[in-house]
């Protein structure tokens, strides 16, 4: 695994105790990789990452910070062809 992969993995496992820091971390993750999709009946957050530990962190933060029920849907990435 690359240095950046190892670093991301380590940082995703850090658990902050203060609510304001957890909220700020969630905001930063969603701002960088997230997308809000509004439907007629509900809204959804789409978060794309290739690291499972980061996806788990986002789910945990949403549950913890906002006390929301979270439904996770995973899709396997299709390899992109180079021209």
C-alpha positions in Angstrom: 0.0 0.0 0.0 1.2 3.5 -0.8 2.2 6.0 1.9 -1.0 8.1 1.2 -3.1 4.9 1.5 -1.5 4.0 4.8 -1.9 7.6 6.1 -5.6 7.7 5.1 -6.2 4.3 6.7 -4.6 5.5 10.0 -6.5 8.8 10.0 -9.8 7.1 9.3 -9.4 5.0 12.5 -8.9 8.1 14.8 -12.0 8.7 16.9 -12.6 12.2 18.2 -14.6 12.8 21.3 -16.0 16.3 20.7 -19.2 16.7 18.7 -17.9 19.8 16.9 -14.8 18.0 15.6 -16.8 15.0 14.4 -19.2 17.3 12.6 -16.3 19.2 11.0 -14.7 15.9 9.9 -17.9 14.7 8.3 -18.4 18.0 6.6 -14.9 17.9 5.2 -15.3 14.3 3.9 -18.6 15.0 2.3 -17.4 18.3 0.8 -14.5 16.5 -0.8 -16.1 13.3 -2.0 -19.8 13.6 -1.3 -22.9 14.5 -3.4 -26.4 15.4 -2.1 -29.2 14.1 -4.3 -32.8 15.3 -3.7 -35.7 13.0 -4.6 -39.4 13.6 -4.4 -39.8 11.8 -1.0 -36.3 11.9 0.4 -32.7 12.9 0.0 -29.6 10.8 -0.4 -25.9 11.3 0.1 -23.6 9.7 -2.4 -20.0 9.2 -1.1 -17.5 7.6 -3.5 -14.3 6.1 -2.2 -12.1 3.1 -2.9 -11.3 2.6 0.7 -13.7 0.7 2.9 -12.4 2.2 6.1 -13.3 5.7 4.9 -16.8 4.6 3.9 -17.3 3.1 7.3 -16.1 6.3 8.9 -18.6 8.4 7.0 -21.5 6.0 8.0 -20.4 6.1 11.6 -20.1 9.9 11.7 -23.6 10.3 10.1 -25.1 8.0 12.7 -23.2 9.6 15.5 -23.5 13.3 14.7 -27.1 13.3 13.3 -28.6 10.2 14.9 -29.9 9.2 11.4 -30.7 5.7 10.1 -28.2 5.0 7.4 -28.8 2.7 4.4 -25.6 1.7 2.6 -25.5 0.7 -1.1 -22.2 -0.4 -2.6 -21.3 -0.6 -6.2 -18.3 -2.1 -7.7 -16.3 0.3 -9.8 -16.0 -0.5 -13.5 -12.5 -0.2 -14.8 -12.0 2.7 -17.1 -10.3 2.0 -20.4 -7.5 4.2 -21.6 -7.7 5.6 -25.1 
